[in-house]
Amino acid sequence: MMSMASSPTMGLKDTMTSFHKETKAELEAAYAQENMVDANPLTESQFVPEISANPHPRFLGLAKSIRERREEKV
């Protein structure tokens, strides 16, 4: 059996949503950006909004520090 590492729709507009009104609004605002990197100042992800990341404060800080040390995206 073959498994996929990610969804084939990852990064497409409106593929992530939430039942929580505030989170849903933030996801919609992130996908409304012309360039997804603009919505993701810490991770600079091109496909997935930062709002969908682990809510623990250290997660985005860790992603940012790794990117800064490597001088490239994580």
N, CA, C and O atoms as a CHARMM CRD file, in Angstrom:
* protein
*
  296
    1    1 MET  N      0.83900  -1.17800   0.00000 PROA 1      0.00000
    2    1 MET  CA     0.00000   0.00000   0.00000 PROA 1      0.00000
    3    1 MET  C      0.88700   1.24600   0.00000 PROA 1      0.00000
    4    1 MET  O      1.83900   1.35100   0.77400 PROA 1      0.00000
    5    2 MET  N      0.55900   2.16600  -0.86800 PROA 2      0.00000
    6    2 MET  CA     1.34300   3.39400  -0.98500 PROA 2      0.00000
    7    2 MET  C      0.66700   4.50400  -0.19400 PROA 2      0.00000
    8    2 MET  O     -0.55600   4.64100  -0.24100 PROA 2      0.00000
    9    3 SER  N      1.44400   5.29400   0.52600 PROA 3      0.00000
   10    3 SER  CA     0.86700   6.39000   1.29100 PROA 3      0.00000
   11    3 SER  C      1.41300   7.71600   0.78600 PROA 3      0.00000
   12    3 SER  O      2.49100   7.77300   0.19500 PROA 3      0.00000
   13    4 MET  N      0.66700   8.76300   1.02300 PROA 4      0.00000
   14    4 MET  CA     1.06900  10.10000   0.59400 PROA 4      0.00000
   15    4 MET  C      1.64500  10.86400   1.77400 PROA 4      0.00000
   16    4 MET  O      1.19500  10.70700   2.90900 PROA 4      0.00000
   17    5 ALA  N      2.63500  11.68400   1.50000 PROA 5      0.00000
   18    5 ALA  CA     3.23600  12.49300   2.54800 PROA 5      0.00000
   19    5 ALA  C      2.38900  13.72800   2.83900 PROA 5      0.00000
   20    5 ALA  O      2.43900  14.27600   3.94000 PROA 5      0.00000
   21    6 SER  N      1.61100  14.16400   1.84600 PROA 6      0.00000
   22    6 SER  CA     0.75900  15.33400   2.03300 PROA 6      0.00000
   23    6 SER  C     -0.46400  15.21700   1.13200 PROA 6      0.00000
   24    6 SER  O     -0.51100  14.38800   0.22300 PROA 6      0.00000
   25    7 SER  N     -1.42300  16.04200   1.39800 PROA 7      0.00000
   26    7 SER  CA    -2.64100  16.04700   0.60700 PROA 7      0.00000
   27    7 SER  C     -2.35900  16.62000  -0.77400 PROA 7      0.00000
   28    7 SER  O     -1.60000  17.58200  -0.88800 PROA 7      0.00000
   29    8 PRO  N     -2.95000  16.05600  -1.83000 PROA 8      0.00000
   30    8 PRO  CA    -2.72500  16.60800  -3.16900 PROA 8      0.00000
   31    8 PRO  C     -3.31600  18.00400  -3.33900 PROA 8      0.00000
   32    8 PRO  O     -2.97900  18.70700  -4.29200 PROA 8      0.00000
   33    9 THR  N     -4.18900  18.40900  -2.43000 PROA 9      0.00000
   34    9 THR  CA    -4.77900  19.74700  -2.52100 PROA 9      0.00000
   35    9 THR  C     -4.07800  20.75000  -1.62600 PROA 9      0.00000
   36    9 THR  O     -4.52400  21.89300  -1.52300 PROA 9      0.00000
   37   10 MET  N     -2.98800  20.35400  -0.97100 PROA 10     0.00000
   38   10 MET  CA    -2.28300  21.24600  -0.05100 PROA 10     0.00000
   39   10 MET  C     -1.82700  22.51000  -0.76300 PROA 10     0.00000
   40   10 MET  O     -1.18200  22.45200  -1.80900 PROA 10     0.00000
   41   11 GLY  N     -2.16700  23.63600  -0.18700 PROA 11     0.00000
   42   11 GLY  CA    -1.77400  24.91200  -0.74900 PROA 11     0.00000
   43   11 GLY  C     -2.80400  25.53700  -1.66400 PROA 11     0.00000
   44   11 GLY  O     -2.66800  26.70100  -2.04000 PROA 11     0.00000
   45   12 LEU  N     -3.83200  24.79000  -2.03000 PROA 12     0.00000
   46   12 LEU  CA    -4.88500  25.35900  -2.85400 PROA 12     0.00000
   47   12 LEU  C     -5.83000  26.17800  -1.98300 PROA 12     0.00000
   48   12 LEU  O     -6.06100  25.84600  -0.82100 PROA 12     0.00000
   49   13 LYS  N     -6.36300  27.23200  -2.54500 PROA 13     0.00000
   50   13 LYS  CA    -7.25000  28.11500  -1.80300 PROA 13     0.00000
   51   13 LYS  C     -8.45700  27.35000  -1.25600 PROA 13     0.00000
   52   13 LYS  O     -9.01400  26.48600  -1.93400 PROA 13     0.00000
   53   14 ASP  N     -8.84800  27.67200  -0.04100 PROA 14     0.00000
   54   14 ASP  CA   -10.00800  27.09600   0.64000 PROA 14     0.00000
   55   14 ASP  C     -9.89900  25.60300   0.91600 PROA 14     0.00000
   56   14 ASP  O    -10.92400  24.93300   1.03900 PROA 14     0.00000
   57   15 THR  N     -8.68800  25.06200   1.01600 PROA 15     0.00000
   58   15 THR  CA    -8.55300  23.64500   1.34700 PROA 15     0.00000
   59   15 THR  C     -8.44300  23.42100   2.85100 PROA 15     0.00000
   60   15 THR  O     -8.57800  22.29000   3.31900 PROA 15     0.00000
   61   16 MET  N     -8.19900  24.48400   3.61200 PROA 16     0.00000
   62   16 MET  CA    -8.14900  24.37500   5.07200 PROA 16     0.00000
   63   16 MET  C     -9.24100  25.26100   5.63600 PROA 16     0.00000
   64   16 MET  O     -9.43400  26.39000   5.18500 PROA 16     0.00000
   65   17 THR  N     -9.93900  24.75500   6.60200 PROA 17     0.00000
   66   17 THR  CA   -10.99500  25.53400   7.23100 PROA 17     0.00000
   67   17 THR  C    -11.07300  25.17100   8.70700 PROA 17     0.00000
   68   17 THR  O    -10.33300  24.31000   9.18300 PROA 17     0.00000
   69   18 SER  N    -11.96300  25.82600   9.42100 PROA 18     0.00000
   70   18 SER  CA   -12.12200  25.57900  10.84500 PROA 18     0.00000
   71   18 SER  C    -13.57000  25.84100  11.23700 PROA 18     0.00000
   72   18 SER  O    -14.25300  26.64800  10.60700 PROA 18     0.00000
   73   19 PHE  N    -14.02900  25.16600  12.26700 PROA 19     0.00000
   74   19 PHE  CA   -15.36300  25.43700  12.80000 PROA 19     0.00000
   75   19 PHE  C    -15.34100  26.62400  13.74900 PROA 19     0.00000
   76   19 PHE  O    -16.38900  27.18900  14.06300 PROA 19     0.00000
   77   20 HSD  N    -14.14900  27.00700  14.21000 PROA 20     0.00000
   78   20 HSD  CA   -13.98600  28.14000  15.11300 PROA 20     0.00000
   79   20 HSD  C    -14.02100  29.41100  14.26300 PROA 20     0.00000
   80   20 HSD  O    -13.20900  29.55900  13.35000 PROA 20     0.00000
   81   21 LYS  N    -14.93700  30.31900  14.54500 PROA 21     0.00000
   82   21 LYS  CA   -15.16100  31.49100  13.69000 PROA 21     0.00000
   83   21 LYS  C    -13.91800  32.35900  13.51700 PROA 21     0.00000
   84   21 LYS  O    -13.61200  32.78900  12.40500 PROA 21     0.00000
   85   22 GLU  N    -13.19700  32.62000  14.61500 PROA 22     0.00000
   86   22 GLU  CA   -12.01700  33.47700  14.52000 PROA 22     0.00000
   87   22 GLU  C    -10.91900  32.81400  13.68900 PROA 22     0.00000
   88   22 GLU  O    -10.28500  33.46000  12.85500 PROA 22     0.00000
   89   23 THR  N    -10.70400  31.52700  13.92300 PROA 23     0.00000
   90   23 THR  CA    -9.68000  30.80800  13.16800 PROA 23     0.00000
   91   23 THR  C    -10.05100  30.74200  11.70300 PROA 23     0.00000
   92   23 THR  O     -9.19300  30.90800  10.83600 PROA 23     0.00000
   93   24 LYS  N    -11.31500  30.50300  11.41900 PROA 24     0.00000
   94   24 LYS  CA   -11.77500  30.45500  10.03000 PROA 24     0.00000
   95   24 LYS  C    -11.54200  31.79400   9.34100 PROA 24     0.00000
   96   24 LYS  O    -11.11100  31.83200   8.18800 PROA 24     0.00000
   97   25 ALA  N    -11.82100  32.88600  10.03400 PROA 25     0.00000
   98   25 ALA  CA   -11.60500  34.22400   9.46100 PROA 25     0.00000
   99   25 ALA  C    -10.11700  34.46200   9.20500 PROA 25     0.00000
  100   25 ALA  O     -9.75100  35.04100   8.18200 PROA 25     0.00000
  101   26 GLU  N     -9.26300  34.02100  10.12000 PROA 26     0.00000
  102   26 GLU  CA    -7.82100  34.19800   9.93600 PROA 26     0.00000
  103   26 GLU  C     -7.30700  33.36300   8.76600 PROA 26     0.00000
  104   26 GLU  O     -6.45600  33.82300   8.00500 PROA 26     0.00000
  105   27 LEU  N     -7.81600  32.14200   8.61600 PROA 27     0.00000
  106   27 LEU  CA    -7.41800  31.30800   7.47800 PROA 27     0.00000
  107   27 LEU  C     -7.85200  31.94500   6.16500 PROA 27     0.00000
  108   27 LEU  O     -7.08600  31.97800   5.20200 PROA 27     0.00000
  109   28 GLU  N     -9.08200  32.45300   6.12800 PROA 28     0.00000
  110   28 GLU  CA    -9.57600  33.09700   4.91400 PROA 28     0.00000
  111   28 GLU  C     -8.74800  34.33700   4.57300 PROA 28     0.00000
  112   28 GLU  O     -8.48200  34.60200   3.40100 PROA 28     0.00000
  113   29 ALA  N     -8.34300  35.09300   5.58600 PROA 29     0.00000
  114   29 ALA  CA    -7.51900  36.28400   5.35700 PROA 29     0.00000
  115   29 ALA  C     -6.13700  35.89000   4.83000 PROA 29     0.00000
  116   29 ALA  O     -5.58400  36.56300   3.96000 PROA 29     0.00000
  117   30 ALA  N     -5.58400  34.79600   5.36200 PROA 30     0.00000
  118   30 ALA  CA    -4.26800  34.33900   4.90700 PROA 30     0.00000
  119   30 ALA  C     -4.33200  33.90200   3.44500 PROA 30     0.00000
  120   30 ALA  O     -3.45600  34.24300   2.65000 PROA 30     0.00000
  121   31 TYR  N     -5.37500  33.14500   3.09600 PROA 31     0.00000
  122   31 TYR  CA    -5.51300  32.68900   1.70500 PROA 31     0.00000
  123   31 TYR  C     -5.85700  33.84000   0.76300 PROA 31     0.00000
  124   31 TYR  O     -5.64200  33.72700  -0.44400 PROA 31     0.00000
  125   32 ALA  N     -6.38500  34.94200   1.29000 PROA 32     0.00000
  126   32 ALA  CA    -6.72200  36.09700   0.45300 PROA 32     0.00000
  127   32 ALA  C     -5.47900  36.89000   0.05600 PROA 32     0.00000
  128   32 ALA  O     -5.52700  37.68200  -0.88500 PROA 32     0.00000
  129   33 GLN  N     -4.37000  36.68700   0.76300 PROA 33     0.00000
  130   33 GLN  CA    -3.12100  37.37500   0.42200 PROA 33     0.00000
  131   33 GLN  C     -2.69000  36.97300  -0.98800 PROA 33     0.00000
  132   33 GLN  O     -2.84900  35.82000  -1.39000 PROA 33     0.00000
  133   34 GLU  N     -2.14900  37.92300  -1.72400 PROA 34     0.00000
  134   34 GLU  CA    -1.67100  37.61300  -3.07600 PROA 34     0.00000
  135   34 GLU  C     -0.48700  36.65300  -3.02900 PROA 34     0.00000
  136   34 GLU  O     -0.35500  35.77200  -3.87800 PROA 34     0.00000
  137   35 ASN  N      0.36600  36.83300  -2.03100 PROA 35     0.00000
  138   35 ASN  CA     1.53900  35.98900  -1.86000 PROA 35     0.00000
  139   35 ASN  C      1.45300  35.36300  -0.47300 PROA 35     0.00000
  140   35 ASN  O      1.45300  36.08400   0.52400 PROA 35     0.00000
  141   36 MET  N      1.38200  34.04600  -0.39000 PROA 36     0.00000
  142   36 MET  CA     1.21300  33.36400   0.89100 PROA 36     0.00000
  143   36 MET  C      2.37600  33.66600   1.84800 PROA 36     0.00000
  144   36 MET  O      2.17600  33.66100   3.06200 PROA 36     0.00000
  145   37 VAL  N      3.55700  33.92300   1.34300 PROA 37     0.00000
  146   37 VAL  CA     4.71400  34.22400   2.19900 PROA 37     0.00000
  147   37 VAL  C      4.44900  35.49200   3.00600 PROA 37     0.00000
  148   37 VAL  O      4.92700  35.61500   4.13400 PROA 37     0.00000
  149   38 ASP  N      3.68700  36.44300   2.44000 PROA 38     0.00000
  150   38 ASP  CA     3.34800  37.67100   3.16300 PROA 38     0.00000
  151   38 ASP  C      2.49600  37.38000   4.39800 PROA 38     0.00000
  152   38 ASP  O      2.56100  38.11600   5.38200 PROA 38     0.00000
  153   39 ALA  N      1.70100  36.31600   4.35000 PROA 39     0.00000
  154   39 ALA  CA     0.84800  35.94200   5.47300 PROA 39     0.00000
  155   39 ALA  C      1.60700  35.10700   6.51400 PROA 39     0.00000
  156   39 ALA  O      1.08000  34.82100   7.58900 PROA 39     0.00000
  157   40 ASN  N      2.82500  34.72500   6.19300 PROA 40     0.00000
  158   40 ASN  CA     3.62100  33.84400   7.04800 PROA 40     0.00000
  159   40 ASN  C      4.99000  34.45100   7.33800 PROA 40     0.00000
  160   40 ASN  O      5.99100  33.96400   6.81400 PROA 40     0.00000
  161   41 PRO  N      5.06300  35.49700   8.15400 PROA 41     0.00000
  162   41 PRO  CA     6.35400  36.15800   8.39300 PROA 41     0.00000
  163   41 PRO  C      7.37300  35.29600   9.13800 PROA 41     0.00000
  164   41 PRO  O      8.57500  35.51700   8.99100 PROA 41     0.00000
  165   42 LEU  N      6.93600  34.34000   9.91900 PROA 42     0.00000
  166   42 LEU  CA     7.87500  33.53200  10.70100 PROA 42     0.00000
  167   42 LEU  C      8.35700  32.29700   9.95300 PROA 42     0.00000
  168   42 LEU  O      9.55300  32.00400   9.95400 PROA 42     0.00000
  169   43 THR  N      7.44500  31.57200   9.31500 PROA 43     0.00000
  170   43 THR  CA     7.83800  30.34200   8.62000 PROA 43     0.00000
  171   43 THR  C      8.12600  30.56700   7.14500 PROA 43     0.00000
  172   43 THR  O      8.82400  29.76500   6.52300 PROA 43     0.00000
  173   44 GLU  N      7.60100  31.64000   6.57900 PROA 44     0.00000
  174   44 GLU  CA     7.72000  31.94500   5.15800 PROA 44     0.00000
  175   44 GLU  C      7.18700  30.80800   4.28200 PROA 44     0.00000
  176   44 GLU  O      7.66500  30.60800   3.16500 PROA 44     0.00000
  177   45 SER  N      6.21400  30.07600   4.77900 PROA 45     0.00000
  178   45 SER  CA     5.60800  28.99300   4.01900 PROA 45     0.00000
  179   45 SER  C      4.84600  29.54200   2.82100 PROA 45     0.00000
  180   45 SER  O      4.16400  30.56200   2.91700 PROA 45     0.00000
  181   46 GLN  N      4.97200  28.85100   1.68900 PROA 46     0.00000
  182   46 GLN  CA     4.28000  29.25900   0.47500 PROA 46     0.00000
  183   46 GLN  C      2.91500  28.59300   0.34300 PROA 46     0.00000
  184   46 GLN  O      2.11200  29.00600  -0.49400 PROA 46     0.00000
  185   47 PHE  N      2.63700  27.57600   1.14700 PROA 47     0.00000
  186   47 PHE  CA     1.44600  26.77000   0.93300 PROA 47     0.00000
  187   47 PHE  C      0.45900  26.71900   2.09600 PROA 47     0.00000
  188   47 PHE  O     -0.75000  26.64200   1.87700 PROA 47     0.00000
  189   48 VAL  N      0.96000  26.76200   3.32300 PROA 48     0.00000
  190   48 VAL  CA     0.09800  26.57200   4.48300 PROA 48     0.00000
  191   48 VAL  C      0.20400  27.79000   5.40600 PROA 48     0.00000
  192   48 VAL  O      1.31100  28.19300   5.76500 PROA 48     0.00000
  193   49 PRO  N     -0.93300  28.38000   5.79300 PROA 49     0.00000
  194   49 PRO  CA    -0.89500  29.54200   6.68300 PROA 49     0.00000
  195   49 PRO  C     -0.34300  29.18600   8.06500 PROA 49     0.00000
  196   49 PRO  O     -0.56900  28.08400   8.56400 PROA 49     0.00000
  197   50 GLU  N      0.37400  30.11600   8.67100 PROA 50     0.00000
  198   50 GLU  CA     0.92500  29.89500  10.00600 PROA 50     0.00000
  199   50 GLU  C     -0.16300  29.63400  11.03700 PROA 50     0.00000
  200   50 GLU  O      0.07700  28.92900  12.01800 PROA 50     0.00000
  201   51 ILE  N     -1.33600  30.18200  10.83700 PROA 51     0.00000
  202   51 ILE  CA    -2.43100  30.00100  11.79200 PROA 51     0.00000
  203   51 ILE  C     -2.77000  28.51400  11.96800 PROA 51     0.00000
  204   51 ILE  O     -3.32500  28.12500  12.99700 PROA 51     0.00000
  205   52 SER  N     -2.44700  27.69500  10.98800 PROA 52     0.00000
  206   52 SER  CA    -2.74300  26.26500  11.08000 PROA 52     0.00000
  207   52 SER  C     -1.66200  25.49900  11.84100 PROA 52     0.00000
  208   52 SER  O     -1.81400  24.30300  12.09000 PROA 52     0.00000
  209   53 ALA  N     -0.57600  26.17400  12.21100 PROA 53     0.00000
  210   53 ALA  CA     0.52000  25.51600  12.93400 PROA 53     0.00000
  211   53 ALA  C      0.12500  25.23300  14.37700 PROA 53     0.00000
  212   53 ALA  O     -0.90300  25.70300  14.86600 PROA 53     0.00000
  213   54 ASN  N      0.95000  24.46800  15.03000 PROA 54     0.00000
  214   54 ASN  CA     0.76100  24.16100  16.44200 PROA 54     0.00000
  215   54 ASN  C      0.60600  25.47700  17.21200 PROA 54     0.00000
  216   54 ASN  O      1.42100  26.38300  17.03300 PROA 54     0.00000
  217   55 PRO  N     -0.40900  25.60500  18.05800 PROA 55     0.00000
  218   55 PRO  CA    -0.64000  26.86300  18.76200 PROA 55     0.00000
  219   55 PRO  C      0.36600  27.17600  19.87600 PROA 55     0.00000
  220   55 PRO  O      0.34900  28.27600  20.42700 PROA 55     0.00000
  221   56 HSD  N      1.23200  26.23100  20.21100 PROA 56     0.00000
  222   56 HSD  CA     2.20700  26.48400  21.26500 PROA 56     0.00000
  223   56 HSD  C      3.16400  27.59000  20.81500 PROA 56     0.00000
  224   56 HSD  O      3.65900  27.54500  19.68800 PROA 56     0.00000
  225   57 PRO  N      3.43600  28.58300  21.67100 PROA 57     0.00000
  226   57 PRO  CA     4.26900  29.73400  21.28800 PROA 57     0.00000
  227   57 PRO  C      5.67900  29.35800  20.82000 PROA 57     0.00000
  228   57 PRO  O      6.27300  30.07400  20.01400 PROA 57     0.00000
  229   58 ARG  N      6.20600  28.26400  21.30800 PROA 58     0.00000
  230   58 ARG  CA     7.57200  27.89700  20.93600 PROA 58     0.00000
  231   58 ARG  C      7.66200  27.36100  19.50700 PROA 58     0.00000
  232   58 ARG  O      8.73400  27.41900  18.90400 PROA 58     0.00000
  233   59 PHE  N      6.57200  26.84500  18.95400 PROA 59     0.00000
  234   59 PHE  CA     6.63000  26.21800  17.63600 PROA 59     0.00000
  235   59 PHE  C      7.07900  27.20400  16.56100 PROA 59     0.00000
  236   59 PHE  O      8.03800  26.93200  15.83800 PROA 59     0.00000
  237   60 LEU  N      6.40400  28.33700  16.44800 PROA 60     0.00000
  238   60 LEU  CA     6.76200  29.31200  15.41400 PROA 60     0.00000
  239   60 LEU  C      8.11000  29.95700  15.70600 PROA 60     0.00000
  240   60 LEU  O      8.85200  30.29400  14.78400 PROA 60     0.00000
  241   61 GLY  N      8.42900  30.13200  16.99200 PROA 61     0.00000
  242   61 GLY  CA     9.74200  30.66200  17.35100 PROA 61     0.00000
  243   61 GLY  C     10.85300  29.71100  16.93700 PROA 61     0.00000
  244   61 GLY  O     11.90100  30.14600  16.46000 PROA 61     0.00000
  245   62 LEU  N     10.62700  28.41500  17.11600 PROA 62     0.00000
  246   62 LEU  CA    11.60900  27.41600  16.71200 PROA 62     0.00000
  247   62 LEU  C     11.77300  27.41800  15.19600 PROA 62     0.00000
  248   62 LEU  O     12.89600  27.38000  14.69400 PROA 62     0.00000
  249   63 ALA  N     10.66800  27.46200  14.46900 PROA 63     0.00000
  250   63 ALA  CA    10.74100  27.49700  13.00300 PROA 63     0.00000
  251   63 ALA  C     11.49600  28.73300  12.52900 PROA 63     0.00000
  252   63 ALA  O     12.29600  28.65700  11.59700 PROA 63     0.00000
  253   64 LYS  N     11.24200  29.86800  13.17100 PROA 64     0.00000
  254   64 LYS  CA    11.93100  31.11700  12.80500 PROA 64     0.00000
  255   64 LYS  C     13.42400  31.01800  13.08800 PROA 64     0.00000
  256   64 LYS  O     14.23200  31.40400  12.24300 PROA 64     0.00000
  257   65 SER  N     13.81300  30.50400  14.26600 PROA 65     0.00000
  258   65 SER  CA    15.23500  30.44900  14.61000 PROA 65     0.00000
  259   65 SER  C     15.98600  29.46100  13.71300 PROA 65     0.00000
  260   65 SER  O     17.13400  29.71500  13.34900 PROA 65     0.00000
  261   66 ILE  N     15.36200  28.35000  13.35600 PROA 66     0.00000
  262   66 ILE  CA    16.00900  27.39800  12.44100 PROA 66     0.00000
  263   66 ILE  C     16.22300  28.04900  11.08700 PROA 66     0.00000
  264   66 ILE  O     17.29500  27.92500  10.49300 PROA 66     0.00000
  265   67 ARG  N     15.19700  28.74800  10.59600 PROA 67     0.00000
  266   67 ARG  CA    15.31200  29.41600   9.29400 PROA 67     0.00000
  267   67 ARG  C     16.40900  30.47300   9.33100 PROA 67     0.00000
  268   67 ARG  O     17.16700  30.60600   8.37100 PROA 67     0.00000
  269   68 GLU  N     16.50200  31.21900  10.41500 PROA 68     0.00000
  270   68 GLU  CA    17.53200  32.25900  10.53300 PROA 68     0.00000
  271   68 GLU  C     18.93800  31.66000  10.59700 PROA 68     0.00000
  272   68 GLU  O     19.86700  32.20700  10.00300 PROA 68     0.00000
  273   69 ARG  N     19.10500  30.53400  11.31400 PROA 69     0.00000
  274   69 ARG  CA    20.42600  29.89200  11.40400 PROA 69     0.00000
  275   69 ARG  C     20.85500  29.32400  10.05900 PROA 69     0.00000
  276   69 ARG  O     22.01200  29.45400   9.65900 PROA 69     0.00000
  277   70 ARG  N     19.90500  28.68900   9.36000 PROA 70     0.00000
  278   70 ARG  CA    20.22700  28.08600   8.06900 PROA 70     0.00000
  279   70 ARG  C     20.28700  29.12300   6.94800 PROA 70     0.00000
  280   70 ARG  O     20.85500  28.87300   5.88500 PROA 70     0.00000
  281   71 GLU  N     19.69700  30.28100   7.19900 PROA 71     0.00000
  282   71 GLU  CA    19.57000  31.33800   6.18900 PROA 71     0.00000
  283   71 GLU  C     18.78800  30.85300   4.97600 PROA 71     0.00000
  284   71 GLU  O     19.01700  31.30100   3.85200 PROA 71     0.00000
  285   72 GLU  N     17.85100  29.92000   5.22400 PROA 72     0.00000
  286   72 GLU  CA    16.93000  29.44500   4.18700 PROA 72     0.00000
  287   72 GLU  C     15.69000  28.91300   4.87500 PROA 72     0.00000
  288   72 GLU  O     15.64700  28.80000   6.10000 PROA 72     0.00000
  289   73 LYS  N     14.68200  28.58900   4.08300 PROA 73     0.00000
  290   73 LYS  CA    13.44600  28.07200   4.66200 PROA 73     0.00000
  291   73 LYS  C     13.66700  26.71600   5.31900 PROA 73     0.00000
  292   73 LYS  O     14.54100  25.95200   4.91000 PROA 73     0.00000
  293   74 VAL  N     12.87000  26.42500   6.33700 PROA 74     0.00000
  294   74 VAL  CA    12.96500  25.16800   7.05700 PROA 74     0.00000
  295   74 VAL  C     12.45800  24.04800   6.17700 PROA 74     0.00000
  296   74 VAL  O     12.45000  22.89000   6.59500 PROA 74     0.00000
